[in-house]
Amino acid sequence: MRLQDLEFRNFRNYSELRLPDLGDLVIFCGPNAIGKTNILEGIHLLTAASSFRHSQINQLIEQGQESSFLQGRLSDGNREITTTLYLEPGKKRFQINGKNKQTADVKGILPAVSFVPDDLNLAKKSSSVRRDALDDLGVQLSKNYNIVYRDYEKALRYKNRLLKDEAPQPLVDAINETLLAVASQLYCYRRSLYTRIVPIVQQNYAVLAQSGEKFNADYQPSWLRMQEKYPGLSSFDSSSALTVNRDEVRTYIYDALTCYSPEEARGRRSFIGPHNDQITFFLSDKDASIFASQGQQRSIVLAWKLAEVQMVRQTLGVNPVLLLDDVMSELDETRRDMLVNAVGDDIQTFITTTDLSPFRASLLEKANVIHLPLE
């Protein structure tokens, strides 16, 4: 499946944009702040049905306008699919071939893997970035993952609002019952995805680094860190964190919620649940966020992004569209070549850049280079 044509109206800085006959490799070249990233964001909205910037809908609509329109024509050579997105303040509406569809129906038709400069935080920032990376991939790979994730986020927001407003404990206990069901399921979904992707990242890193150090990762659920403080919690062996079943997970979360409720009330926010799980990356058993060099951190992120591509292929049996936003300048020549070679010719790729000099002539010869602003 390929994105053949693209059209925007009143989206970000584009009053009107039409890009026909895109091709397999498209490079958007232009100065900073011209709107290159906005195009990739629009593609991500039409494919992954979300923004890699996690933008609010009102931010997507051109200033002074009441709505936006985005449309992409997809084709695999045998069939054509037209995906349309209408944006209005506070709401969005998808259509596929002119028929209204839910967001979940759009995900998976043509999945997207994006690599933007902020993704370098995957290796050097907090666990929240790594949790988001897993969940952003998971919601594209599975409708059930998407449903459970959205339900958990909704329940968590409601609980945090109750805690912030210092609501009576019975009200908090009531929402905990709802939270418990979706929290245990989300943990199992995310854990399964984690156990599948980490070995692929390990393999990719070994190829990229070629230096002998080994990549590894550790996943600690929120309730595990509570055991030392609260000996009354159900006995939990950290080595089994990635093998326990959903009923066992539910018991661990329930016990942690019960013991930790005074702390949550004092802190006025929720501490127990998948939103507070800890994921750490290691190189040769040292925390990569602290001890890895900048080059090593870039290799970790690149290994992860390539693993996302492989996960989409393995799970859905399709190739994703790859969106590379100004990251070629962040990589040295060796890593740029590895990225291009790993992707190959079977994945439609969109790249933004301010300068074509980092690209090999052989790559530019087969690319559709679009200079912005359009004349």
N, C-alpha and C positions, 0 to 999 in steps of 0.2 A: 504494500500500500504506500502510495506517494501523495504528497501534497502538490497538486498541479498548479492551481491558481489561488490567489489570495486577494481579498478586498476588505478594506477598512473604511468606515465613515465615522467621523467625529470620535475617533479613538486616540486618546493621549494627545499628541501634537499633530495628528493627521486628520485634517478635515476630509480628505479623500485620498485613498491610496489603492492602486490596482497593480498587481504583479502577476502577469500571466506566464505560462510556460517556465516554471521555476527551475526544473532540472534536478539532478541528483546531488549536486554540490553547489551551494549558493553562498557567495561571500558578499556581505554588505560592508562597503568601505566608505568612511566619511569621518569628519571631525567629531570630537566629543560633543555631546549634548545635541546632536542632530536628530536623534530618534532611532538609532540602530537597535538598541535594546528593546525599545517599544515594539518593534516588529517581531522580535523573538518572543516577547511576552504575549503578543497577540496569537502567535502560532501555538504557544503553550496553552493558552486559553481554549483554542479550538481543538486541541488534541488531548492534552491531559485534563482539560476542563478546570484548570486552576492557574494561578499566577505564581511563577517561581519567586516573585517579589512579595507574595502574600499581600497584595494590594487590596485596599477597600474598593468597592465598586465605584464609589463616587470619584475616586482618584483616576479611574480608567476613562471616564467620560471627558471629552475635550472641554476645556474651560469655556463657560458661556453657553454650552449646549445641554439639552435635556436628556439625550440618549445617545447610545453608540450602537454601531452595527459592524459585526465581523463575520466574514464568510470565507470558507475554504472548500475547494473542490478536490476530493480525494479519488484516486483511481489505482487499481491493481492490474490494469490491463483488460480485465474482464467485466468489472462493474465500476460504477461511479457513485460516490456518496458526497452529497453537499451538506456540510455542517455549518449552521448559522447560529450566531450568538447575539442576542439583543440585550443591551445593558441599559437599565434605568436606575435612578437613585435608590439604593437599597435592595435591588433585585436583579436577577439575570434569568434569561429564558433561552433554552436551546431548542433548535429544530434540526432534524435529520431528514433530508429530502422533503422539506416543507411541513413535516409533522412534528408537533411539540413532543419533546422528550425530557426525561429527567437527566440530571447531571450524570448519574451513575451509568446511564445508557451510552453516554459519549465516551467515557473512559474505556480504554481497551480497544477501540476501533483503530486508532493509530497512537499508541503510547508515545510519550516524549521523555527523553533523558536530557536534562539541561546541565551545563557546566558553566558557572558564572564565577566572577572573582570572589564573591562572598562564600562560595563553596570551599575555599581554602580554609575557612573556619572549621570545617569538618574535622580537621586534624589538630587544630590548635586552640579551639575554644571549648565551651562547656558541653556537657552531655546533651543538653537540649538540642543542639545542632545535629548530633548523631541520631537522637530519637526522631527528630523531624525528617531526616533523610530516609530512615527506615519507613516511617509512616507515609511519606509522600510517594515512595515506591509501592508500598503495600496497597494503597487505595487504588492504584492503577492496575495492579495485578489481580485484584479480587474484589468483586462487588460486596461480598460479605465483610471483608476487611473495611471497606469504605463505610458500610452501614454502621458497624460496631464502633469504628473510630468516631464518626459523627455523633452517635448516641452518647459515647463517653464524653466527648468534648462538651456536649449540651448539658449533661448531668453535672460535670465538673464545674462549669460556669455557674450553674444554679447553686451548687453547694458552696462555692466560694462567696457567692453573693449573700447566702444565709450567714456564713461565718463572719463576713465583713460587717453585716448588720447586727451581729451578736444575737441571732435568732435563738429561741429556746432549743435545748438539746433534742427534745423529741422530734422537732422538724428536721434537724440535721440527721438524726438516726433514720428517719424515713427516707431521705434522699440517699443515704448510705446503702439502703437495700437495693435501690435502682443502680447505684454506682457499682455495687459489688458484682452484679451480674455482668455488666458490660466490661468492667475492669478486668475480671478474670479471663473473659474471652479475648479482649484486646491483647492482654499479656501473652496468651497462647499463640495468637496470630503473629504478633511481632517477634516472639521468641522463635517461632518456626522460620520466619523470614531471615532472622539473624543467623540461625544455624546453617542456613543454606548459602547465604551470601558471603560469610566470613571466609570459608575455604577458597572461594573464587578470588576474593581480594588477596588472600595469601599467595595464591598462584600468580596473580597479576603483578603483585609487588615484587616477587622474586625475579620476574622477567624484567621489570622496569629498573629495579635497583642494581641488580647484578653485583652486589657487594657483600653478600653473605649474611647481613642482618635479617632477622625473621620478623614478619608482621604477625601480631596476634591481637586478640580483643577479649574483653571481659564484660559480661552483662550481670549487673547486680540489681535485682528487683528492690523496690523501696522497702518492702517489709523485712528484707534480709538485714539491712543496716540497723533495724530496730531491736534485734534480738539481744545485743549486749546491754542495751539500756533497759530493756524489759524482759527479764528472764522468764516471765510467765507466758511469753509468746510460744506458739507451737514450735517444737523442735524442728529445725530446718537445716538440712545439710546443703551448703552452698554448691557442692559438686553436682547436686541433682537439680539445680535451678533451671536447667534447660531440658529436663525430662519429665517433670511432674505433670500430672494431668489437670484438667480444668477444675475438677472438684477439690483437689488438693490446693490448687492456687487460690480458690475461693476461700478455703479455710484459713490459709495464711493471711490473706488480705483482711478477712473478717477479724481475726485476732489482733492484727496490727491496728486496724481502725478502732477497735474497742479500747485497746491500751493507750493509743496515741490521741484519743479524742480531746483530753484536756490540753495537750500541746497545740492541737489544731485550733481549739477555741481561743487560747492565749495568742497564738500567731495570726488568728483570723484568716487562715487560708488552709487548704488541704495539702497534707504532706504525703499521704499514703495513696499509691496507685501508679499505673504505668507512666503518668506524666512526670513522675519523680524518680523513675528508674535511672540507674547510672551505667553508661557505656563508656569504656575506656579503651583507647588504642595503645598498643605497645610495640616497640621495636627492640628486639633482643631483651625482652622483659623490663624495659624502661618505658615510663609513661611518655608517649610520643608528643603530647602537648607541652611537655616540659623539656625533654632531652633531645627530641629530634631536630635536626637542622631544617632550615627553610626548604632546601632541596628534598630532603626526606619527607617532609610534610606534603610537598607538592606531589611526590610519587605516591603517597598514601591516597590522596584525594583522587588522583588520576586512576589508580588501581581500583578504587571504589566506583568511580563513574563507569569504567569499562565493565565492572562486575554488574552494574545496573543494566547495561545493555545486554549482557549475557543472561541475566535473570529474566528479562522481558522475553528474549528468544526462547528460553527453556520453558517458561511458564505458559506463555500465550501462543507460541509458535509463529510470532511475527517479529519483524524488525521495527524498532522504534525510530522515530525521527530524533536526530541528535542536534541540540542547540548549544553552540559554543560562543559565549558572549565575551569577547575581548580577553580570552584566556591564552591565546597563542603567544602573546607577549609576556605572559607570566611563566611560560615554560621555556626551557632551553631547547636547543635544536634537537638533541637526542630524544627528549620527551615529546616534542612536537611530532617527530617522525614516528615514534612509537604509537602515538594517538592516531595519526592518520593511517598507519599500516594496520592497526588493530581494528579500526572501523571498516576499512576496505571500501569496495564499491557497492556493497549491497545495502548500505544504510544511507538514507537521505540526510544530508548534513547541512546546517545553516551556521555560518560563522560571521561574527562581526569583528571589525578591526579598524583602526585608524591608519594603518600602514601595511602595505602589501609586501614590504621587503622581507619579513620573516618567512614568507611562503616560498617553497621551491617552485621553479618555473614549470616543472612537470605537473604540479598540483594546479597552478593557475590556468594551464592550458585546457584542463577539463572542467574548470569551474565557470559558473555563470556569475561574473563579477558585476555587482550593481553598485554604482557610485551614488552616494547621497550627499546633498539633496538631489532628487530627480529633476531633470531639466524639463 
